[in-house]
Amino acid sequence: MSGFMDFVREQGVVGLAVGLAIGAAAGETVKAIVDNFINPIVGFILGGTDLSALSWTIIEAADEGARGLTIGYGAMINSVITLLAVAFVIYYIVKKSGLDKLDVEDEE
């Protein structure tokens, strides 16, 4: 057990866990902002379109029990917008707080 505790202390596992928890919370917050603020504005600009409902039907279903082929590209657009927003927020937080300079070693 002491070997495991040494590993946790030496490798910064606790800091990694805290960073992961904060990153997950930031991701959920940004996702809520994108879903409830940015996407409605973009949809309004595009003429009242709900981005998540956008899809491209390649093959129509012939009857009730048959399956067609539909690609829901609106969900992908939502995911890309969320990814870019989360990446920007995390980049901004890291740069403004100086966390990007923590791992830089002195070369003196």
C-alpha positions, 0 to 999 in steps of 0.5 A: 500500500505504501508503494501506491501512496508514493506513486500518488504523491510523486506522479501528481495523481491527485492534481490530475484528478482535481484537474479532471473534475474541474475540466468536466465541470467546465465542459458541462457548463460550456455545453449548457451555454452552447446548447441554450445560448449559442445554438438558438442564436445560430438557429435564429440566424439560419431562419429558425432552424433547430441545429440538432434536428438537421439531418440528411435522408439518403434512403427513405423508409419504404414502410413502417417496419423498414429502416431508411438511412438518415445522417443527423449532421446537426448533432455533429455541428452541435458537438463541434461547436461545443468542442471549440467552445470548451477548448477556447475556455480551457485555453483562456483559463490556462493562459490567464492563470499562468498554469502553462508556466508551471512545468517550465524548468529553469535553465540557469 
